[in-house]
């Protein structure tokens, strides 16, 4: 498969609400849930998602620290909820890396740490920077 075709398939599945394949999740991903969960905990991520493609079908899984597993369309919906203002922008930036990993025969795996922006302070005003 060419990178261009794979990019189109991922774009359709992840950004155009295209169908995803339950059978592909069951065949390629389900058996890896424990492995991915251990990595999630080891890396102290808040959640992770994994994408795969095979014979034109796309599958996705999102795993949280409380062992909740979202599959395919539900994973996409949950990620949209977690990234309400940035989902499309983030996916546009991540798809090239997905293509590279998938064409190399690997899953695309992404661990995510969230930042509580309500506790962040603004930039320090030291007088050093002037407009």
Secondary structure, 3 states (H helix, E strand, C coil): CCHHHHHHHHHHHHHCCCCCCHHHHHHHHHHHHHHHHHHHHHCCCCEEEEEEEECCEEEEEEEECCCCEEECHHHHHHHHHHCCCCHHHHHHHHHHHHHHHHHCCCCEEEEECCCCHHHCCCCCCCCCCCC
